[in-house]
Structures are given as C-alpha cells and as structure tokens.
Amino acid sequence: MKTVLVVDDLQSELDLIANYLLQAGYEIITATNGEEAIAKVAQTKPDAIVTDLMMPKMGGLDICRKLKKNPETSAIPIIACTVKNRYVDFLWAKKQGVSAYVTKPCTQEDLVIALQEAME
C-alpha cells in the first residue's frame, strides 16, 4: 500500500483530500503546516505528497523546494492541490519541482489520476 502525506492548513480540506485518498486505497499521513510536513517526511518517507500551496509560514512550494534539495527526499512526487488556477501559477509550481497540479475544488477522480501519474 502506498503512503501519501496530505498537507493543508484548513482542516476541512485536509479531511476531504485524506478521505478521497483513503477511499482510493492509500495509507494517509497528515500535516497542518509546512514544518510539520518536513518532520513527517523525515520520519515516514511517504511515497507521495499532496499539498496546498498557500499556507502560513511555509507554503507548499517552500516544502517542495526544501525536499527537492535533499537527495534523500528529492524523488518523492509532490502534487499541488490549490485554489490558484492561473497558468502562470502552474508554470511556477512546475519550475519548483511540483510533479502534478490539481485545482480546488477537486474531484476524487482528478486527484487520484494526478497522484497515480506522478508516482509512475
């Protein structure tokens, strides 16, 4: 079973995304901020990360940059799940190392497909 770390500062969004992925057969770990996410990656080495981009202190792109610089975590696919839906936001995220980009509100199907493709 693949393990996915879900990161979002809004509990309702965190619960929704985690539930989508649980129903799809993934094991879920959650974090409510970037610092907690980095610590959980170090402890658990998840197979993938689904993160919001806009969070206080350390956003999803900060998480991505930090993990991509570390050889031990650089191969973990990171899926951005965000309300930012401009093409320029997508391009910037891809340049930072994001593997896939899903806009909120997302469907379970959109999220699972993006996750599966990122982990191939």
Biopython code that builds the backbone (N, CA, C, O; Angstrom):
import numpy as np
from Bio.PDB.StructureBuilder import StructureBuilder

atoms = [
    (1, "MET", "N", (0.838, -1.181, 0.000)),
    (1, "MET", "CA", (0.000, 0.000, 0.000)),
    (1, "MET", "C", (0.886, 1.249, 0.000)),
    (1, "MET", "O", (1.828, 1.351, 0.785)),
    (2, "LYS", "N", (0.579, 2.180, -0.873)),
    (2, "LYS", "CA", (1.338, 3.424, -0.975)),
    (2, "LYS", "C", (0.893, 4.402, 0.116)),
    (2, "LYS", "O", (-0.288, 4.494, 0.451)),
    (3, "THR", "N", (1.870, 5.123, 0.655)),
    (3, "THR", "CA", (1.607, 6.104, 1.703)),
    (3, "THR", "C", (1.693, 7.509, 1.117)),
    (3, "THR", "O", (2.638, 7.836, 0.399)),
    (4, "VAL", "N", (0.696, 8.336, 1.431)),
    (4, "VAL", "CA", (0.640, 9.708, 0.937)),
    (4, "VAL", "C", (0.540, 10.659, 2.126)),
    (4, "VAL", "O", (-0.297, 10.481, 3.012)),
    (5, "LEU", "N", (1.398, 11.661, 2.129)),
    (5, "LEU", "CA", (1.321, 12.735, 3.117)),
    (5, "LEU", "C", (0.451, 13.836, 2.524)),
    (5, "LEU", "O", (0.731, 14.349, 1.440)),
    (6, "VAL", "N", (-0.615, 14.195, 3.254)),
    (6, "VAL", "CA", (-1.519, 15.264, 2.829)),
    (6, "VAL", "C", (-1.271, 16.462, 3.740)),
    (6, "VAL", "O", (-1.306, 16.345, 4.965)),
    (7, "VAL", "N", (-1.017, 17.626, 3.117)),
    (7, "VAL", "CA", (-0.683, 18.835, 3.878)),
    (7, "VAL", "C", (-1.657, 19.955, 3.513)),
    (7, "VAL", "O", (-1.749, 20.357, 2.353)),
    (8, "ASP", "N", (-2.375, 20.448, 4.507)),
    (8, "ASP", "CA", (-3.268, 21.592, 4.303)),
    (8, "ASP", "C", (-3.540, 22.231, 5.653)),
    (8, "ASP", "O", (-3.733, 21.529, 6.646)),
    (9, "ASP", "N", (-3.556, 23.551, 5.695)),
    (9, "ASP", "CA", (-3.802, 24.242, 6.953)),
    (9, "ASP", "C", (-5.282, 24.340, 7.292)),
    (9, "ASP", "O", (-5.622, 24.673, 8.428)),
    (10, "LEU", "N", (-6.168, 24.062, 6.353)),
    (10, "LEU", "CA", (-7.610, 24.056, 6.619)),
    (10, "LEU", "C", (-8.065, 22.627, 6.885)),
    (10, "LEU", "O", (-7.972, 21.765, 6.011)),
    (11, "GLN", "N", (-8.552, 22.383, 8.086)),
    (11, "GLN", "CA", (-8.928, 21.027, 8.488)),
    (11, "GLN", "C", (-9.969, 20.414, 7.554)),
    (11, "GLN", "O", (-9.901, 19.222, 7.256)),
    (12, "SER", "N", (-10.923, 21.209, 7.092)),
    (12, "SER", "CA", (-11.966, 20.673, 6.204)),
    (12, "SER", "C", (-11.363, 20.173, 4.890)),
    (12, "SER", "O", (-11.762, 19.123, 4.385)),
    (13, "GLU", "N", (-10.416, 20.912, 4.342)),
    (13, "GLU", "CA", (-9.745, 20.491, 3.106)),
    (13, "GLU", "C", (-8.867, 19.261, 3.359)),
    (13, "GLU", "O", (-8.839, 18.327, 2.557)),
    (14, "LEU", "N", (-8.166, 19.278, 4.470)),
    (14, "LEU", "CA", (-7.305, 18.149, 4.842)),
    (14, "LEU", "C", (-8.135, 16.876, 4.950)),
    (14, "LEU", "O", (-7.750, 15.827, 4.432)),
    (15, "ASP", "N", (-9.268, 16.975, 5.624)),
    (15, "ASP", "CA", (-10.148, 15.817, 5.800)),
    (15, "ASP", "C", (-10.713, 15.326, 4.469)),
    (15, "ASP", "O", (-10.772, 14.120, 4.226)),
    (16, "LEU", "N", (-11.126, 16.251, 3.612)),
    (16, "LEU", "CA", (-11.707, 15.886, 2.321)),
    (16, "LEU", "C", (-10.692, 15.151, 1.448)),
    (16, "LEU", "O", (-10.995, 14.091, 0.900)),
    (17, "ILE", "N", (-9.497, 15.709, 1.320)),
    (17, "ILE", "CA", (-8.464, 15.096, 0.481)),
    (17, "ILE", "C", (-8.025, 13.758, 1.061)),
    (17, "ILE", "O", (-7.865, 12.783, 0.326)),
    (18, "ALA", "N", (-7.831, 13.707, 2.370)),
    (18, "ALA", "CA", (-7.444, 12.451, 3.014)),
    (18, "ALA", "C", (-8.505, 11.386, 2.781)),
    (18, "ALA", "O", (-8.175, 10.232, 2.509)),
    (19, "ASN", "N", (-9.771, 11.759, 2.885)),
    (19, "ASN", "CA", (-10.860, 10.807, 2.676)),
    (19, "ASN", "C", (-10.889, 10.301, 1.234)),
    (19, "ASN", "O", (-11.077, 9.108, 0.996)),
    (20, "TYR", "N", (-10.702, 11.204, 0.275)),
    (20, "TYR", "CA", (-10.633, 10.791, -1.137)),
    (20, "TYR", "C", (-9.562, 9.717, -1.329)),
    (20, "TYR", "O", (-9.788, 8.706, -1.993)),
    (21, "LEU", "N", (-8.402, 9.956, -0.739)),
    (21, "LEU", "CA", (-7.276, 9.048, -0.949)),
    (21, "LEU", "C", (-7.418, 7.758, -0.156)),
    (21, "LEU", "O", (-6.994, 6.698, -0.616)),
    (22, "LEU", "N", (-8.009, 7.836, 1.028)),
    (22, "LEU", "CA", (-8.301, 6.611, 1.797)),
    (22, "LEU", "C", (-9.241, 5.708, 1.007)),
    (22, "LEU", "O", (-9.028, 4.499, 0.922)),
    (23, "GLN", "N", (-10.281, 6.304, 0.430)),
    (23, "GLN", "CA", (-11.240, 5.535, -0.369)),
    (23, "GLN", "C", (-10.582, 4.904, -1.589)),
    (23, "GLN", "O", (-11.025, 3.860, -2.067)),
    (24, "ALA", "N", (-9.525, 5.535, -2.092)),
    (24, "ALA", "CA", (-8.808, 5.019, -3.264)),
    (24, "ALA", "C", (-7.750, 3.979, -2.880)),
    (24, "ALA", "O", (-7.070, 3.433, -3.748)),
    (25, "GLY", "N", (-7.615, 3.707, -1.581)),
    (25, "GLY", "CA", (-6.724, 2.638, -1.150)),
    (25, "GLY", "C", (-5.339, 3.065, -0.694)),
    (25, "GLY", "O", (-4.450, 2.223, -0.562)),
    (26, "TYR", "N", (-5.138, 4.345, -0.452)),
    (26, "TYR", "CA", (-3.840, 4.822, 0.021)),
    (26, "TYR", "C", (-3.817, 4.894, 1.545)),
    (26, "TYR", "O", (-4.846, 5.114, 2.183)),
    (27, "GLU", "N", (-2.636, 4.706, 2.114)),
    (27, "GLU", "CA", (-2.428, 4.960, 3.536)),
    (27, "GLU", "C", (-2.129, 6.451, 3.655)),
    (27, "GLU", "O", (-1.361, 6.991, 2.859)),
    (28, "ILE", "N", (-2.723, 7.117, 4.633)),
    (28, "ILE", "CA", (-2.633, 8.573, 4.733)),
    (28, "ILE", "C", (-1.936, 9.010, 6.007)),
    (28, "ILE", "O", (-2.180, 8.478, 7.090)),
    (29, "ILE", "N", (-1.060, 9.996, 5.848)),
    (29, "ILE", "CA", (-0.439, 10.728, 6.950)),
    (29, "ILE", "C", (-0.842, 12.179, 6.711)),
    (29, "ILE", "O", (-0.919, 12.605, 5.559)),
    (30, "THR", "N", (-1.100, 12.945, 7.760)),
    (30, "THR", "CA", (-1.492, 14.333, 7.559)),
    (30, "THR", "C", (-0.580, 15.286, 8.316)),
    (30, "THR", "O", (0.053, 14.932, 9.311)),
    (31, "ALA", "N", (-0.540, 16.516, 7.797)),
    (31, "ALA", "CA", (0.181, 17.606, 8.455)),
    (31, "ALA", "C", (-0.607, 18.883, 8.183)),
    (31, "ALA", "O", (-1.214, 19.032, 7.123)),
    (32, "THR", "N", (-0.593, 19.803, 9.146)),
    (32, "THR", "CA", (-1.360, 21.041, 9.002)),
    (32, "THR", "C", (-0.490, 22.257, 8.686)),
    (32, "THR", "O", (-0.994, 23.376, 8.586)),
    (33, "ASN", "N", (0.811, 22.036, 8.530)),
    (33, "ASN", "CA", (1.695, 23.139, 8.140)),
    (33, "ASN", "C", (2.984, 22.574, 7.550)),
    (33, "ASN", "O", (3.250, 21.375, 7.628)),
    (34, "GLY", "N", (3.772, 23.464, 6.961)),
    (34, "GLY", "CA", (4.989, 23.040, 6.279)),
    (34, "GLY", "C", (6.031, 22.427, 7.187)),
    (34, "GLY", "O", (6.655, 21.427, 6.832)),
    (35, "GLU", "N", (6.231, 23.022, 8.371)),
    (35, "GLU", "CA", (7.231, 22.489, 9.296)),
    (35, "GLU", "C", (6.879, 21.072, 9.726)),
    (35, "GLU", "O", (7.743, 20.197, 9.781)),
    (36, "GLU", "N", (5.605, 20.854, 10.031)),
    (36, "GLU", "CA", (5.147, 19.523, 10.420)),
    (36, "GLU", "C", (5.315, 18.542, 9.255)),
    (36, "GLU", "O", (5.677, 17.384, 9.459)),
    (37, "ALA", "N", (5.052, 19.009, 8.051)),
    (37, "ALA", "CA", (5.195, 18.157, 6.869)),
    (37, "ALA", "C", (6.636, 17.706, 6.682)),
    (37, "ALA", "O", (6.886, 16.528, 6.426)),
    (38, "ILE", "N", (7.585, 18.626, 6.807)),
    (38, "ILE", "CA", (9.004, 18.286, 6.651)),
    (38, "ILE", "C", (9.411, 17.256, 7.697)),
    (38, "ILE", "O", (10.132, 16.308, 7.385)),
    (39, "ALA", "N", (8.957, 17.433, 8.930)),
    (39, "ALA", "CA", (9.280, 16.489, 10.006)),
    (39, "ALA", "C", (8.690, 15.110, 9.717)),
    (39, "ALA", "O", (9.343, 14.093, 9.953)),
    (40, "LYS", "N", (7.455, 15.074, 9.208)),
    (40, "LYS", "CA", (6.821, 13.780, 8.925)),
    (40, "LYS", "C", (7.477, 13.079, 7.737)),
    (40, "LYS", "O", (7.552, 11.851, 7.709)),
    (41, "VAL", "N", (7.947, 13.839, 6.768)),
    (41, "VAL", "CA", (8.669, 13.235, 5.647)),
    (41, "VAL", "C", (9.939, 12.570, 6.159)),
    (41, "VAL", "O", (10.270, 11.459, 5.746)),
    (42, "ALA", "N", (10.644, 13.242, 7.047)),
    (42, "ALA", "CA", (11.879, 12.682, 7.615)),
    (42, "ALA", "C", (11.601, 11.395, 8.384)),
    (42, "ALA", "O", (12.410, 10.467, 8.358)),
    (43, "GLN", "N", (10.468, 11.338, 9.065)),
    (43, "GLN", "CA", (10.116, 10.159, 9.872)),
    (43, "GLN", "C", (9.584, 9.006, 9.029)),
    (43, "GLN", "O", (9.913, 7.849, 9.288)),
    (44, "THR", "N", (8.769, 9.309, 8.027)),
    (44, "THR", "CA", (7.991, 8.264, 7.361)),
    (44, "THR", "C", (8.368, 7.974, 5.912)),
    (44, "THR", "O", (8.026, 6.909, 5.397)),
    (45, "LYS", "N", (9.071, 8.901, 5.236)),
    (45, "LYS", "CA", (9.402, 8.749, 3.812)),
    (45, "LYS", "C", (8.176, 8.301, 2.995)),
    (45, "LYS", "O", (8.144, 7.176, 2.498)),
    (46, "PRO", "N", (7.174, 9.173, 2.856)),
    (46, "PRO", "CA", (5.967, 8.798, 2.102)),
    (46, "PRO", "C", (6.279, 8.564, 0.623)),
    (46, "PRO", "O", (7.303, 9.016, 0.111)),
    (47, "ASP", "N", (5.384, 7.858, -0.047)),
    (47, "ASP", "CA", (5.548, 7.600, -1.474)),
    (47, "ASP", "C", (5.210, 8.829, -2.314)),
    (47, "ASP", "O", (5.686, 8.964, -3.441)),
    (48, "ALA", "N", (4.380, 9.733, -1.761)),
    (48, "ALA", "CA", (3.997, 10.964, -2.453)),
    (48, "ALA", "C", (3.463, 11.958, -1.423)),
    (48, "ALA", "O", (3.144, 11.605, -0.288)),
    (49, "ILE", "N", (3.380, 13.211, -1.863)),
    (49, "ILE", "CA", (2.863, 14.289, -1.016)),
    (49, "ILE", "C", (1.823, 15.059, -1.814)),
    (49, "ILE", "O", (2.051, 15.401, -2.975)),
    (50, "VAL", "N", (0.681, 15.333, -1.191)),
    (50, "VAL", "CA", (-0.327, 16.221, -1.756)),
    (50, "VAL", "C", (-0.374, 17.426, -0.836)),
    (50, "VAL", "O", (-0.677, 17.291, 0.350)),
    (51, "THR", "N", (-0.077, 18.610, -1.373)),
    (51, "THR", "CA", (-0.002, 19.790, -0.517)),
    (51, "THR", "C", (-0.724, 20.993, -1.098)),
    (51, "THR", "O", (-0.747, 21.212, -2.310)),
    (52, "ASP", "N", (-1.306, 21.758, -0.202)),
    (52, "ASP", "CA", (-1.828, 23.070, -0.539)),
    (52, "ASP", "C", (-0.619, 23.966, -0.802)),
    (52, "ASP", "O", (0.457, 23.727, -0.254)),
    (53, "LEU", "N", (-0.783, 24.973, -1.620)),
    (53, "LEU", "CA", (0.332, 25.879, -1.879)),
    (53, "LEU", "C", (0.348, 27.060, -0.915)),
    (53, "LEU", "O", (1.414, 27.533, -0.520)),
    (54, "MET", "N", (-0.836, 27.533, -0.537)),
    (54, "MET", "CA", (-0.923, 28.737, 0.293)),
    (54, "MET", "C", (-1.199, 28.369, 1.743)),
    (54, "MET", "O", (-2.326, 28.049, 2.121)),
    (55, "MET", "N", (-0.142, 28.422, 2.544)),
    (55, "MET", "CA", (-0.245, 28.162, 3.974)),
    (55, "MET", "C", (0.652, 29.162, 4.696)),
    (55, "MET", "O", (1.642, 29.629, 4.132)),
    (56, "PRO", "N", (0.309, 29.493, 5.945)),
    (56, "PRO", "CA", (1.164, 30.422, 6.703)),
    (56, "PRO", "C", (2.569, 29.848, 6.910)),
    (56, "PRO", "O", (2.746, 28.631, 6.972)),
    (57, "LYS", "N", (3.540, 30.712, 7.014)),
    (57, "LYS", "CA", (4.946, 30.415, 7.292)),
    (57, "LYS", "C", (5.625, 29.649, 6.170)),
    (57, "LYS", "O", (6.508, 30.197, 5.509)),
    (58, "MET", "N", (5.242, 28.397, 5.933)),
    (58, "MET", "CA", (5.876, 27.583, 4.901)),
    (58, "MET", "C", (4.799, 26.992, 3.999)),
    (58, "MET", "O", (4.082, 26.070, 4.388)),
    (59, "GLY", "N", (4.696, 27.535, 2.791)),
    (59, "GLY", "CA", (3.704, 27.051, 1.842)),
    (59, "GLY", "C", (4.170, 25.802, 1.107)),
    (59, "GLY", "O", (5.277, 25.311, 1.327)),
    (60, "GLY", "N", (3.319, 25.304, 0.241)),
    (60, "GLY", "CA", (3.615, 24.085, -0.489)),
    (60, "GLY", "C", (4.846, 24.174, -1.379)),
    (60, "GLY", "O", (5.585, 23.197, -1.508)),
    (61, "LEU", "N", (5.078, 25.329, -1.993)),
    (61, "LEU", "CA", (6.273, 25.459, -2.837)),
    (61, "LEU", "C", (7.540, 25.506, -1.998)),
    (61, "LEU", "O", (8.595, 25.048, -2.438)),
    (62, "ASP", "N", (7.442, 26.059, -0.791)),
    (62, "ASP", "CA", (8.593, 26.036, 0.128)),
    (62, "ASP", "C", (8.920, 24.598, 0.522)),
    (62, "ASP", "O", (10.086, 24.208, 0.577)),
    (63, "ILE", "N", (7.878, 23.817, 0.793)),
    (63, "ILE", "CA", (8.059, 22.396, 1.115)),
    (63, "ILE", "C", (8.750, 21.708, -0.059)),
    (63, "ILE", "O", (9.717, 20.969, 0.119)),
    (64, "CYS", "N", (8.239, 21.963, -1.250)),
    (64, "CYS", "CA", (8.780, 21.344, -2.458)),
    (64, "CYS", "C", (10.258, 21.677, -2.638)),
    (64, "CYS", "O", (11.077, 20.781, -2.843)),
    (65, "ARG", "N", (10.599, 22.961, -2.563)),
    (65, "ARG", "CA", (11.998, 23.362, -2.751)),
    (65, "ARG", "C", (12.911, 22.701, -1.721)),
    (65, "ARG", "O", (14.000, 22.235, -2.058)),
    (66, "LYS", "N", (12.468, 22.663, -0.475)),
    (66, "LYS", "CA", (13.277, 22.078, 0.595)),
    (66, "LYS", "C", (13.503, 20.580, 0.345)),
    (66, "LYS", "O", (14.622, 20.087, 0.490)),
    (67, "LEU", "N", (12.453, 19.871, -0.027)),
    (67, "LEU", "CA", (12.575, 18.428, -0.243)),
    (67, "LEU", "C", (13.363, 18.103, -1.510)),
    (67, "LEU", "O", (14.092, 17.111, -1.537)),
    (68, "LYS", "N", (13.236, 18.904, -2.541)),
    (68, "LYS", "CA", (13.946, 18.651, -3.799)),
    (68, "LYS", "C", (15.447, 18.888, -3.654)),
    (68, "LYS", "O", (16.234, 18.318, -4.410)),
    (69, "LYS", "N", (15.855, 19.721, -2.696)),
    (69, "LYS", "CA", (17.285, 19.975, -2.459)),
    (69, "LYS", "C", (17.961, 18.831, -1.713)),
    (69, "LYS", "O", (19.185, 18.707, -1.750)),
    (70, "ASN", "N", (17.176, 17.996, -1.036)),
    (70, "ASN", "CA", (17.713, 16.906, -0.225)),
    (70, "ASN", "C", (17.730, 15.620, -1.052)),
    (70, "ASN", "O", (16.669, 15.177, -1.492)),
    (71, "PRO", "N", (18.890, 15.004, -1.279)),
    (71, "PRO", "CA", (18.954, 13.776, -2.073)),
    (71, "PRO", "C", (18.089, 12.637, -1.513)),
    (71, "PRO", "O", (17.635, 11.778, -2.269)),
    (72, "GLU", "N", (17.864, 12.628, -0.217)),
    (72, "GLU", "CA", (17.048, 11.562, 0.393)),
    (72, "GLU", "C", (15.562, 11.725, 0.105)),
    (72, "GLU", "O", (14.811, 10.754, 0.192)),
    (73, "THR", "N", (15.124, 12.940, -0.236)),
    (73, "THR", "CA", (13.696, 13.184, -0.449)),
    (73, "THR", "C", (13.382, 13.751, -1.837)),
    (73, "THR", "O", (12.218, 13.992, -2.159)),
    (74, "SER", "N", (14.387, 13.958, -2.639)),
    (74, "SER", "CA", (14.187, 14.641, -3.925)),
    (74, "SER", "C", (13.321, 13.862, -4.911)),
    (74, "SER", "O", (12.727, 14.461, -5.807)),
    (75, "ALA", "N", (13.238, 12.557, -4.768)),
    (75, "ALA", "CA", (12.457, 11.753, -5.717)),
    (75, "ALA", "C", (10.987, 11.611, -5.322)),
    (75, "ALA", "O", (10.206, 11.038, -6.082)),
    (76, "ILE", "N", (10.596, 12.114, -4.166)),
    (76, "ILE", "CA", (9.197, 11.997, -3.739)),
    (76, "ILE", "C", (8.341, 12.913, -4.611)),
    (76, "ILE", "O", (8.582, 14.119, -4.653)),
    (77, "PRO", "N", (7.339, 12.356, -5.312)),
    (77, "PRO", "CA", (6.471, 13.207, -6.129)),
    (77, "PRO", "C", (5.617, 14.112, -5.234)),
    (77, "PRO", "O", (5.105, 13.689, -4.197)),
    (78, "ILE", "N", (5.483, 15.363, -5.666)),
    (78, "ILE", "CA", (4.691, 16.344, -4.922)),
    (78, "ILE", "C", (3.570, 16.845, -5.826)),
    (78, "ILE", "O", (3.807, 17.342, -6.927)),
    (79, "ILE", "N", (2.342, 16.699, -5.331)),
    (79, "ILE", "CA", (1.163, 17.130, -6.071)),
    (79, "ILE", "C", (0.619, 18.373, -5.390)),
    (79, "ILE", "O", (0.280, 18.339, -4.207)),
    (80, "ALA", "N", (0.534, 19.466, -6.126)),
    (80, "ALA", "CA", (-0.064, 20.689, -5.604)),
    (80, "ALA", "C", (-1.570, 20.592, -5.758)),
    (80, "ALA", "O", (-2.071, 20.264, -6.833)),
    (81, "CYS", "N", (-2.285, 20.874, -4.689)),
    (81, "CYS", "CA", (-3.748, 20.904, -4.718)),
    (81, "CYS", "C", (-4.143, 22.272, -4.170)),
    (81, "CYS", "O", (-4.069, 22.501, -2.963)),
    (82, "THR", "N", (-4.556, 23.170, -5.042)),
    (82, "THR", "CA", (-4.650, 24.584, -4.675)),
    (82, "THR", "C", (-5.791, 25.303, -5.385)),
    (82, "THR", "O", (-6.285, 24.846, -6.416)),
    (83, "VAL", "N", (-6.198, 26.422, -4.821)),
    (83, "VAL", "CA", (-7.186, 27.274, -5.490)),
    (83, "VAL", "C", (-6.538, 28.149, -6.558)),
    (83, "VAL", "O", (-7.237, 28.754, -7.372)),
    (84, "LYS", "N", (-5.211, 28.221, -6.560)),
    (84, "LYS", "CA", (-4.507, 29.037, -7.557)),
    (84, "LYS", "C", (-4.661, 28.365, -8.926)),
    (84, "LYS", "O", (-4.107, 27.294, -9.173)),
    (85, "ASN", "N", (-5.422, 29.016, -9.807)),
    (85, "ASN", "CA", (-5.752, 28.357, -11.068)),
    (85, "ASN", "C", (-5.260, 29.099, -12.305)),
    (85, "ASN", "O", (-5.704, 28.812, -13.417)),
    (86, "ARG", "N", (-4.349, 30.046, -12.122)),
    (86, "ARG", "CA", (-3.793, 30.734, -13.291)),
    (86, "ARG", "C", (-2.656, 29.898, -13.882)),
    (86, "ARG", "O", (-1.940, 29.200, -13.164)),
    (87, "TYR", "N", (-2.509, 29.985, -15.184)),
    (87, "TYR", "CA", (-1.473, 29.213, -15.865)),
    (87, "TYR", "C", (-0.083, 29.566, -15.349)),
    (87, "TYR", "O", (0.781, 28.696, -15.245)),
    (88, "VAL", "N", (0.136, 30.837, -15.028)),
    (88, "VAL", "CA", (1.432, 31.265, -14.513)),
    (88, "VAL", "C", (1.738, 30.584, -13.172)),
    (88, "VAL", "O", (2.894, 30.271, -12.888)),
    (89, "ASP", "N", (0.713, 30.356, -12.351)),
    (89, "ASP", "CA", (0.900, 29.651, -11.081)),
    (89, "ASP", "C", (1.324, 28.206, -11.334)),
    (89, "ASP", "O", (2.215, 27.684, -10.665)),
    (90, "PHE", "N", (0.677, 27.570, -12.302)),
    (90, "PHE", "CA", (1.020, 26.200, -12.686)),
    (90, "PHE", "C", (2.477, 26.130, -13.166)),
    (90, "PHE", "O", (3.233, 25.254, -12.747)),
    (91, "LEU", "N", (2.859, 27.055, -14.043)),
    (91, "LEU", "CA", (4.234, 27.046, -14.563)),
    (91, "LEU", "C", (5.263, 27.258, -13.459)),
    (91, "LEU", "O", (6.289, 26.578, -13.430)),
    (92, "TRP", "N", (5.001, 28.184, -12.563)),
    (92, "TRP", "CA", (5.928, 28.450, -11.460)),
    (92, "TRP", "C", (6.061, 27.210, -10.589)),
    (92, "TRP", "O", (7.170, 26.847, -10.197)),
    (93, "ALA", "N", (4.947, 26.557, -10.281)),
    (93, "ALA", "CA", (4.975, 25.352, -9.449)),
    (93, "ALA", "C", (5.781, 24.248, -10.130)),
    (93, "ALA", "O", (6.560, 23.559, -9.470)),
    (94, "LYS", "N", (5.608, 24.072, -11.418)),
    (94, "LYS", "CA", (6.358, 23.040, -12.141)),
    (94, "LYS", "C", (7.861, 23.353, -12.107)),
    (94, "LYS", "O", (8.680, 22.444, -11.975)),
    (95, "LYS", "N", (8.217, 24.620, -12.224)),
    (95, "LYS", "CA", (9.636, 25.011, -12.160)),
    (95, "LYS", "C", (10.236, 24.739, -10.788)),
    (95, "LYS", "O", (11.444, 24.541, -10.663)),
    (96, "GLN", "N", (9.397, 24.731, -9.762)),
    (96, "GLN", "CA", (9.874, 24.476, -8.401)),
    (96, "GLN", "C", (9.971, 22.981, -8.100)),
    (96, "GLN", "O", (10.468, 22.594, -7.042)),
    (97, "GLY", "N", (9.501, 22.140, -9.020)),
    (97, "GLY", "CA", (9.616, 20.702, -8.840)),
    (97, "GLY", "C", (8.322, 19.963, -8.576)),
    (97, "GLY", "O", (8.344, 18.760, -8.319)),
    (98, "VAL", "N", (7.189, 20.658, -8.634)),
    (98, "VAL", "CA", (5.897, 20.003, -8.435)),
    (98, "VAL", "C", (5.658, 19.022, -9.580)),
    (98, "VAL", "O", (5.853, 19.358, -10.748)),
    (99, "SER", "N", (5.236, 17.807, -9.235)),
    (99, "SER", "CA", (5.016, 16.760, -10.239)),
    (99, "SER", "C", (3.672, 16.886, -10.938)),
    (99, "SER", "O", (3.556, 16.595, -12.129)),
    (100, "ALA", "N", (2.653, 17.321, -10.196)),
    (100, "ALA", "CA", (1.308, 17.454, -10.755)),
    (100, "ALA", "C", (0.611, 18.617, -10.064)),
    (100, "ALA", "O", (1.004, 19.032, -8.975)),
    (101, "TYR", "N", (-0.430, 19.137, -10.710)),
    (101, "TYR", "CA", (-1.114, 20.338, -10.235)),
    (101, "TYR", "C", (-2.608, 20.115, -10.392)),
    (101, "TYR", "O", (-3.096, 19.893, -11.500)),
    (102, "VAL", "N", (-3.328, 20.174, -9.291)),
    (102, "VAL", "CA", (-4.778, 19.981, -9.287)),
    (102, "VAL", "C", (-5.399, 21.206, -8.629)),
    (102, "VAL", "O", (-4.956, 21.634, -7.563)),
    (103, "THR", "N", (-6.432, 21.776, -9.266)),
    (103, "THR", "CA", (-7.063, 22.954, -8.683)),
    (103, "THR", "C", (-8.273, 22.567, -7.840)),
    (103, "THR", "O", (-9.018, 21.641, -8.161)),
    (104, "LYS", "N", (-8.438, 23.316, -6.745)),
    (104, "LYS", "CA", (-9.586, 23.134, -5.846)),
    (104, "LYS", "C", (-10.740, 23.983, -6.358)),
    (104, "LYS", "O", (-10.501, 25.048, -6.927)),
    (105, "PRO", "N", (-11.971, 23.550, -6.176)),
    (105, "PRO", "CA", (-12.322, 22.261, -5.593)),
    (105, "PRO", "C", (-12.024, 21.152, -6.591)),
    (105, "PRO", "O", (-12.354, 21.260, -7.772)),
    (106, "CYS", "N", (-11.406, 20.100, -6.115)),
    (106, "CYS", "CA", (-11.045, 18.987, -6.996)),
    (106, "CYS", "C", (-11.980, 17.814, -6.749)),
    (106, "CYS", "O", (-12.595, 17.692, -5.690)),
    (107, "THR", "N", (-12.064, 16.973, -7.740)),
    (107, "THR", "CA", (-12.837, 15.745, -7.579)),
    (107, "THR", "C", (-11.878, 14.640, -7.134)),
    (107, "THR", "O", (-10.663, 14.757, -7.287)),
    (108, "GLN", "N", (-12.435, 13.590, -6.594)),
    (108, "GLN", "CA", (-11.620, 12.450, -6.196)),
    (108, "GLN", "C", (-10.902, 11.887, -7.421)),
    (108, "GLN", "O", (-9.725, 11.534, -7.344)),
    (109, "GLU", "N", (-11.596, 11.804, -8.532)),
    (109, "GLU", "CA", (-11.008, 11.251, -9.748)),
    (109, "GLU", "C", (-9.811, 12.078, -10.218)),
    (109, "GLU", "O", (-8.772, 11.514, -10.561)),
    (110, "ASP", "N", (-9.943, 13.412, -10.238)),
    (110, "ASP", "CA", (-8.840, 14.277, -10.661)),
    (110, "ASP", "C", (-7.617, 14.076, -9.773)),
    (110, "ASP", "O", (-6.491, 13.975, -10.259)),
    (111, "LEU", "N", (-7.854, 14.021, -8.478)),
    (111, "LEU", "CA", (-6.758, 13.889, -7.525)),
    (111, "LEU", "C", (-6.062, 12.536, -7.652)),
    (111, "LEU", "O", (-4.833, 12.464, -7.669)),
    (112, "VAL", "N", (-6.839, 11.479, -7.739)),
    (112, "VAL", "CA", (-6.269, 10.131, -7.822)),
    (112, "VAL", "C", (-5.497, 9.941, -9.126)),
    (112, "VAL", "O", (-4.425, 9.337, -9.129)),
    (113, "ILE", "N", (-6.030, 10.446, -10.222)),
    (113, "ILE", "CA", (-5.330, 10.337, -11.506)),
    (113, "ILE", "C", (-4.000, 11.089, -11.448)),
    (113, "ILE", "O", (-2.971, 10.568, -11.878)),
    (114, "ALA", "N", (-4.021, 12.303, -10.920)),
    (114, "ALA", "CA", (-2.778, 13.094, -10.807)),
    (114, "ALA", "C", (-1.755, 12.362, -9.925)),
    (114, "ALA", "O", (-0.564, 12.335, -10.236)),
    (115, "LEU", "N", (-2.221, 11.785, -8.850)),
    (115, "LEU", "CA", (-1.341, 11.064, -7.934)),
    (115, "LEU", "C", (-0.749, 9.831, -8.602)),
    (115, "LEU", "O", (0.455, 9.594, -8.512)),
    (116, "GLN", "N", (-1.582, 9.050, -9.267)),
    (116, "GLN", "CA", (-1.113, 7.851, -9.948)),
    (116, "GLN", "C", (-0.077, 8.194, -11.024)),
    (116, "GLN", "O", (0.956, 7.533, -11.131)),
    (117, "GLU", "N", (-0.356, 9.218, -11.809)),
    (117, "GLU", "CA", (0.579, 9.614, -12.862)),
    (117, "GLU", "C", (1.898, 10.107, -12.282)),
    (117, "GLU", "O", (2.961, 9.831, -12.836)),
    (118, "ALA", "N", (1.836, 10.831, -11.174)),
    (118, "ALA", "CA", (3.054, 11.356, -10.557)),
    (118, "ALA", "C", (3.915, 10.241, -9.983)),
    (118, "ALA", "O", (5.139, 10.364, -9.938)),
    (119, "MET", "N", (3.289, 9.156, -9.544)),
    (119, "MET", "CA", (4.037, 8.060, -8.923)),
    (119, "MET", "C", (4.529, 7.014, -9.917)),
    (119, "MET", "O", (5.216, 6.071, -9.524)),
    (120, "GLU", "N", (4.189, 7.162, -11.199)),
    (120, "GLU", "CA", (4.626, 6.185, -12.210)),
    (120, "GLU", "C", (6.112, 6.264, -12.452)),
    (120, "GLU", "O", (6.645, 5.514, -13.270)),
]
sb = StructureBuilder()
sb.init_structure("model")
sb.init_model(0)
sb.init_chain("A")
sb.init_seg("    ")
for serial, (resi, resn, name, xyz) in enumerate(atoms, 1):
    if name == "N":
        sb.init_residue(resn, " ", resi, " ")
    sb.init_atom(name, np.array(xyz, "f"), 0.0, 1.0, " ", f" {name:<3s}", serial, name[0])
structure = sb.get_structure()
